[in-house]
Amino acid sequence: MAAAADFPVPLAYALAGGNVFTHDGLYFLSYCLPIALPVFLAAWLFRRLSDFNGPIPKAVTDRLFIWPVVFTTACLPSFPVMTQDIWFSALWGEEILQGLNPYYVPFTPERAAAFPFDEVPAMMTYGPLWAVISAGVMAVSGGNVWLTGLLFKLFLAVAWIGGLTIIRRIGRTHDEATAAAGLVAFGWLPVGHIYTAGEAHNDMAMVVFMLLWLMRLPSGDRAGPLALAASAACKYTSAVLVSVDLLYRFRKSRHEAPRSRLVAYILRGIPAAAFFLAVLFLFFRSPSFFDGVRGMSGWQWLQPVDVVRVAERLLGMEFAPLRWLVRSAFAGFALWTLFMLYRRPTAENAWKAATAVMAAVVFSVATHLWPWFMLWVLALAALVPSWWFSRWIFGVAALAPFSIALFWRYEKGFDPFYTKTLPALPLYLGATLFMVWMLDRKERAAVAAWAASLPGRLRIARPHRS
């Protein structure tokens, strides 16, 4: 086993002592096992609910809601050890209280030393509404480390529970089974409560406002766009969902004159635009406002296109057209769902379009995938849990925390191919296998029939001649 250390794969170093109970072996065991257990339970529940015949009692759905709340409560006392994003927010919020603009002035190493923090000084990368929230938290905590951490966690835990409540409410507009499966898809995976109440990543602030927008979308009132503006003001990525809002509202009022529809849509969106601009211009002074966000564009790991890079590395060949095809596939799929929304402007088609559009951002536009990014798209997929694409997203969200473990452990001193690129292969292959596993008998028969007819459709099969 000593020769195992000669292999370039980082995990081999965990086995060099002859068993898994080495320093690194215990690291992976202590990290992966507590995550694997709830992932297995969530996958089993999701499958059972998908195959369940008959109505789901309301009491079952309510119990499925309670347990994620318990998980979240259990995560509140935990201390963030993998990532330190919570202290970024604290330091930037403290800068605001000191009269500094965190989008132009990075915090000082001296100030960072007051927190359990060892990252380099940086300018703010989050949206302006989160900057306001961060300043409010720091004003209440007075800079106390423990109180600061607790307040951020409590705020995000409330957002997390609010998101679960909205998913249950929207699901029940369809039926109790949809609400139950949606709660399992979003609430029972560790990617939610660990990275929200545990490590206090602010993604749930964006997501809960995004879900509020979808809840208000059918009513057509001004609260929907206002919620979407608040979401984009926390993290800019949800701004792309304006395309879904615009298309849904225009098609819903298609019997009116085009000019009337345009005027009505503008009037409906004025409060939202005014709110977003008001928050933005609390801090915006020049285009360098976005320098912090642009600085992250050089990061690259765990994207679907990395599967192609794995093949390139193993085969010693370049497949540049295939890389572009993989990236464009998600954008093309998003456009297709928008087209379906245009043809049939129903709430379910709006949920599917929102899921696909956000997935295009996560898997194509973004250059890297942190596990908590999956909350952006998982919350939307939970509204249509029986959709095949939602099941694939569930698979990615279930496996993403495992895929980042090598990067966290071996970030320095190893070939990035093994820590950042290669883990994408089991991640997306596993998610695809999970999606296939979730198919019921009727769906599997339909897929088999389609596959059997494919050669004829592509004119591959030669016609039989008697």
C-alpha positions in Angstrom: 0.0 0.0 0.0 3.0 2.3 0.3 3.1 2.5 -3.4 -0.4 4.0 -3.4 1.1 7.4 -2.5 2.9 7.3 -5.9 -0.5 7.6 -7.7 -1.5 11.2 -8.8 -5.0 10.8 -7.4 -5.2 12.7 -4.1 -7.5 10.1 -2.5 -4.6 7.5 -2.8 -2.8 9.4 0.0 -5.7 8.6 2.3 -5.1 4.9 1.8 -1.3 5.0 2.0 -1.3 3.8 5.7 -2.9 0.5 4.8 -6.5 1.4 5.9 -9.0 4.3 5.9 -8.2 5.2 9.5 -5.4 7.6 8.5 -5.5 11.3 9.0 -7.0 11.9 5.5 -9.1 8.7 5.7 -10.8 9.9 8.8 -11.3 13.3 7.2 -13.2 11.9 4.3 -15.1 9.4 6.6 -16.2 12.1 9.0 -17.2 14.4 6.2 -19.0 12.0 3.8 -20.7 9.6 6.2 -23.0 12.2 8.0 -24.0 13.6 4.5 -24.5 10.1 2.9 -27.1 9.0 5.5 -29.6 11.9 4.9 -28.9 11.8 1.1 -29.8 8.1 1.1 -33.0 8.7 3.1 -34.0 11.6 0.9 -33.5 9.6 -2.3 -35.5 6.7 -0.9 -38.3 9.0 0.2 -38.4 10.7 -3.2 -38.6 7.4 -5.0 -41.3 6.1 -2.7 -43.4 9.2 -3.2 -42.9 9.0 -7.0 -44.2 5.4 -7.0 -46.9 5.9 -4.4 -50.4 5.0 -5.7 -53.3 6.9 -4.2 -53.7 10.2 -2.4 -51.1 11.5 0.1 -52.7 12.4 3.4 -52.2 16.0 4.5 -50.7 14.9 7.8 -47.9 13.1 5.9 -47.0 16.3 4.1 -47.0 18.3 7.3 -44.6 15.7 8.9 -42.3 16.0 5.8 -42.3 19.7 6.5 -41.4 19.4 10.2 -38.3 17.3 9.8 -36.3 19.8 7.7 -37.1 22.4 10.3 -35.6 20.0 12.9 -32.6 19.5 10.7 -32.1 23.2 10.4 -32.4 23.8 14.1 -29.7 21.1 14.7 -27.4 22.9 12.3 -27.6 26.3 14.0 -24.9 25.6 16.7 -22.4 24.3 14.1 -19.4 26.3 13.3 -18.5 27.0 9.7 -15.2 25.1 9.0 -15.2 24.4 5.2 -15.9 27.9 3.9 -15.8 31.3 5.5 -18.4 33.2 3.5 -20.3 34.2 6.7 -17.2 36.3 7.8 -17.0 38.0 4.4 -20.5 39.3 5.0 -19.7 40.4 8.5 -16.6 42.3 7.5 -18.3 44.0 4.6 -21.2 44.9 6.8 -18.8 46.4 9.4 -17.2 48.5 6.6 -20.6 50.0 5.9 -21.1 51.0 9.5 -17.7 52.6 9.4 -18.7 54.7 6.4 -16.8 52.8 3.8 -18.1 51.3 0.6 -17.2 47.6 0.5 -17.7 47.5 -3.3 -14.7 49.7 -3.7 -12.7 49.3 -0.5 -11.6 45.9 0.7 -11.5 45.2 4.4 -8.1 45.3 6.1 -6.2 42.2 7.4 -6.2 43.8 10.8 -9.9 43.9 10.9 -10.2 40.4 9.5 -8.0 39.1 12.4 -10.9 39.9 14.8 -12.8 37.0 13.2 -11.9 33.3 12.7 -10.9 34.2 9.1 -7.8 33.5 7.0 -8.8 34.7 3.6 -7.2 37.6 1.7 -9.0 41.0 1.8 -11.6 41.3 -0.9 -14.3 43.7 -2.2 -17.9 42.8 -1.9 -19.3 40.3 -4.4 -22.9 40.1 -3.2 -25.9 42.3 -4.1 -26.7 45.6 -2.4 -29.7 44.3 -0.5 -27.5 41.8 1.2 -25.0 44.6 2.0 -27.8 46.4 3.8 -28.8 43.2 5.7 -25.1 42.6 6.6 -24.8 46.1 8.0 -28.0 45.6 10.0 -26.7 42.3 11.5 -23.4 44.0 12.5 -25.2 46.9 14.0 -27.1 44.6 16.3 -24.2 42.3 17.1 -21.8 45.0 17.8 -19.0 43.0 16.2 -19.2 40.1 18.7 -18.2 37.0 16.8 -20.6 34.6 18.3 -23.6 36.9 18.2 -22.7 37.8 14.6 -22.6 34.2 13.5 -25.9 33.4 15.3 -27.8 36.4 13.8 -26.7 35.5 10.3 -27.7 31.9 10.8 -31.1 32.8 12.3 -31.9 35.1 9.5 -31.0 32.5 6.9 -32.8 29.7 8.8 -36.0 31.8 8.8 -35.5 32.3 5.0 -35.0 28.5 4.6 -38.2 27.7 6.6 -40.1 30.4 4.6 -38.9 28.7 1.4 -40.2 25.4 2.6 -43.5 26.9 3.5 -43.9 28.5 0.0 -43.0 25.2 -1.7 -45.6 23.4 0.3 -48.2 26.0 -0.4 -47.5 26.1 -4.2 -47.4 22.3 -4.3 -50.8 22.0 -2.7 -52.3 24.1 -5.6 -51.6 20.9 -7.7 -52.1 18.1 -5.1 -50.8 16.9 -1.8 -48.4 14.4 -3.5 -46.7 17.2 -5.4 -46.3 19.2 -2.2 -44.9 16.2 -0.4 -42.4 15.3 -3.1 -41.3 19.0 -3.4 -40.6 19.1 0.3 -38.4 16.1 0.2 -36.6 17.3 -2.9 -35.8 20.7 -1.4 -36.0 20.1 2.3 -34.4 16.7 3.0 -31.1 17.0 1.2 -28.1 18.2 3.3 -27.3 20.8 0.7 -30.0 23.0 2.2 -29.8 23.0 5.9 -26.0 22.4 6.1 -25.1 25.3 3.8 -27.9 27.6 5.1 -28.2 27.2 8.9 -24.8 25.5 9.2 -22.4 27.5 7.1 -24.6 30.6 6.6 -24.3 31.1 2.9 -26.6 33.9 1.8 -28.1 32.0 -1.2 -31.3 31.3 0.6 -32.0 35.1 0.9 -32.1 35.2 -2.9 -34.1 32.0 -3.1 -36.9 32.8 -0.7 -37.6 36.1 -2.6 -37.5 34.1 -5.8 -40.1 31.7 -4.5 -42.3 34.6 -3.3 -42.2 35.9 -6.8 -43.4 32.6 -8.2 -46.2 32.4 -5.6 -47.5 35.8 -6.6 -47.0 35.3 -10.3 -50.5 34.0 -11.2 -52.2 36.9 -9.4 -50.4 39.5 -11.6 -50.0 42.0 -8.8 -47.0 44.3 -8.0 -45.8 42.1 -5.1 -44.4 39.5 -7.5 -42.0 41.8 -9.4 -41.1 43.5 -6.1 -40.1 40.1 -4.7 -38.1 39.3 -7.8 -36.3 42.6 -7.5 -35.4 41.9 -3.9 -34.1 38.5 -5.0 -31.8 40.0 -7.6 -30.7 42.7 -5.2 -29.4 39.9 -2.9 -27.6 38.0 -5.6 -27.8 39.2 -9.2 -28.3 35.8 -10.9 -32.1 35.7 -10.4 -32.5 38.8 -12.6 -32.7 36.4 -15.6 -36.1 35.3 -14.4 -37.5 38.6 -15.6 -37.8 36.7 -19.0 -40.2 34.2 -17.5 -42.2 37.0 -15.7 -42.5 39.0 -18.9 -43.5 36.1 -21.2 -46.0 34.8 -18.7 -47.8 38.1 -18.2 -47.8 39.1 -21.9 -49.3 35.7 -22.9 -51.8 35.8 -20.1 -53.1 39.1 -21.4 -52.9 38.2 -25.1 -56.4 39.2 -25.8 -55.6 42.8 -25.0 -53.9 45.2 -27.5 -50.1 45.1 -27.5 -49.7 48.7 -26.4 -52.1 48.1 -23.4 -50.1 45.0 -22.4 -46.9 46.9 -22.5 -48.2 49.8 -20.5 -49.7 47.5 -17.9 -46.5 45.5 -17.6 -44.4 48.7 -17.1 -46.8 50.1 -14.5 -46.7 46.7 -12.7 -42.9 46.7 -12.6 -42.3 50.4 -11.7 -42.2 49.7 -7.9 -39.8 46.8 -8.4 -37.5 48.8 -10.6 -37.5 51.7 -8.2 -36.7 49.5 -5.3 -33.8 47.8 -7.0 -32.3 51.1 -8.2 -32.8 52.7 -4.8 -30.8 49.9 -3.1 -28.3 49.7 -5.9 -27.4 53.4 -5.8 -26.8 53.3 -2.1 -23.4 51.9 -3.1 -23.0 52.3 -6.9 -20.5 54.9 -7.9 -18.8 53.6 -11.0 -18.7 50.5 -13.2 -15.9 49.1 -11.0 -18.8 48.4 -8.6 -18.9 44.9 -10.2 -15.2 44.2 -10.0 -15.7 41.8 -7.1 -18.1 39.7 -9.1 -16.0 39.8 -12.3 -13.0 38.6 -10.2 -14.7 35.2 -9.7 -15.1 34.5 -13.4 -11.7 32.9 -13.6 -12.7 30.1 -11.2 -13.4 26.7 -13.0 -14.7 23.5 -11.4 -17.5 21.0 -11.3 -19.4 22.1 -14.4 -21.0 19.7 -16.9 -18.4 20.9 -19.5 -15.7 19.4 -17.2 -16.9 16.0 -18.2 -15.7 16.7 -21.7 -12.4 18.0 -20.3 -12.0 14.6 -18.5 -12.4 12.8 -21.8 -9.9 15.2 -23.4 -7.4 14.5 -20.7 -7.8 10.7 -20.9 -7.8 10.5 -24.7 -5.2 13.2 -25.3 -7.5 14.9 -27.8 -9.4 18.2 -27.9 -13.2 18.4 -28.3 -13.8 22.1 -28.4 -17.0 21.8 -30.4 -18.4 19.3 -27.9 -17.6 21.7 -25.0 -19.6 24.5 -26.7 -22.4 22.0 -27.4 -22.6 21.0 -23.7 -22.7 24.7 -22.6 -25.2 25.7 -25.2 -27.5 22.6 -24.5 -28.7 24.2 -21.2 -29.4 27.5 -22.9 -31.2 25.8 -25.8 -33.3 23.8 -23.3 -34.2 27.0 -21.5 -35.3 28.6 -24.7 -37.4 25.6 -25.5 -39.2 25.9 -22.1 -39.8 29.6 -22.7 -41.3 28.7 -26.1 -43.6 26.2 -24.4 -44.5 28.9 -21.9 -45.3 31.2 -24.8 -47.6 28.5 -26.4 -49.3 27.6 -23.1 -48.9 30.2 -20.3 -49.8 28.0 -17.3 -48.3 28.2 -13.9 -46.6 24.8 -14.3 -45.0 25.9 -17.5 -43.7 29.0 -15.8 -42.2 26.9 -13.0 -40.5 24.7 -15.6 -39.2 27.7 -17.6 -37.9 29.3 -14.4 -36.1 26.0 -13.5 -34.5 25.7 -16.9 -33.5 29.4 -17.1 -31.8 29.3 -13.7 -30.2 25.9 -14.6 -28.7 27.6 -17.7 -27.1 30.1 -15.4 -25.8 27.5 -13.0 -24.6 25.0 -15.5 -23.6 27.1 -18.5 -23.0 30.8 -17.6 -21.3 30.2 -14.3 -17.8 29.0 -14.6 -17.8 27.0 -11.3 -20.3 25.2 -9.1 -20.3 25.5 -5.3 -22.7 23.0 -3.8 -24.9 25.7 -2.3 -25.4 27.1 -5.8 -27.8 24.2 -6.3 -30.3 25.9 -4.0 -30.9 28.4 -6.8 -32.3 25.7 -9.1 -33.4 23.0 -6.6 -36.1 25.3 -5.1 -37.6 25.8 -8.5 -37.3 22.1 -9.5 -39.2 21.2 -6.2 -42.3 22.9 -7.6 -42.4 20.3 -10.4 -40.9 17.2 -8.7 -42.3 14.7 -11.2 -40.5 16.4 -14.2 -37.5 14.4 -15.4 -35.3 17.5 -15.3 -36.2 18.2 -11.7 -35.1 14.6 -10.9 -31.7 15.2 -12.6 -31.3 18.4 -10.6 -32.1 16.5 -7.4 -29.4 14.0 -8.2 -26.8 16.8 -8.8 -27.8 18.5 -5.5 -27.5 15.2 -3.7 -24.0 14.4 -4.9 -22.5 18.0 -5.1 -21.4 18.1 -1.4 -19.3 14.9 -2.0 -17.8 16.2 -5.2 -16.2 19.2 -3.6 -14.5 17.2 -0.8 -11.3 16.6 -2.7 -11.0 20.3 -3.6 -11.4 21.3 0.0 -8.8 18.8 1.2 -6.3 19.1 -1.6 -6.7 22.6 -2.9 -3.0 23.2 -3.0 -0.1 21.0 -4.1 -2.1 18.7 -6.4 -3.0 18.8 -10.1 -6.3 20.7 -10.4 -7.5 18.1 -12.8 -8.0 15.6 -10.0 -9.5 18.1 -7.5 -11.6 20.4 -9.7 -12.3 18.6 -13.0 -12.4 14.9 -12.5 -15.0 14.9 -9.8 -17.5 16.3 -12.3 -17.6 12.9 -14.0 -19.1 10.9 -11.1 -21.3 13.9 -10.2 -23.2 14.3 -13.5 -23.0 10.6 -14.3 -24.5 9.8 -10.9 -27.2 12.4 -11.3 -28.2 11.0 -14.7 -28.4 7.4 -13.3 -30.5 8.7 -10.4 -32.9 10.3 -12.9 -33.2 7.0 -14.8 -33.7 5.2 -11.5 -36.6 7.5 -10.7 -38.5 6.7 -13.9 -41.7 4.6 -13.3 -42.7 1.7 -15.4 -44.7 3.8 -17.8 -41.9 6.3 -18.3 -39.3 3.5 -18.8 -41.5 1.9 -21.4 -41.9 5.2 -23.2 -38.1 5.8 -23.2 -37.5 2.3 -24.5 -40.0 2.8 -27.3 -38.4 6.1 -28.2 -35.0 4.6 -28.3 -36.2 1.7 -30.5 -37.7 4.1 -33.0 -34.6 6.4 -33.0 -32.7 4.5 -35.7 -35.7 4.7 -38.1 -36.1 8.4 -37.3 -32.5 9.1 -38.1 -32.7 6.8 -41.1 -30.0 4.6 -39.6 -31.9 1.3 -40.0 -32.0 0.0 -43.5 -35.5 -0.8 -44.9 -36.4 -4.5 -45.1 -36.6 -5.9 -48.6 -38.5 -9.0 -49.3 
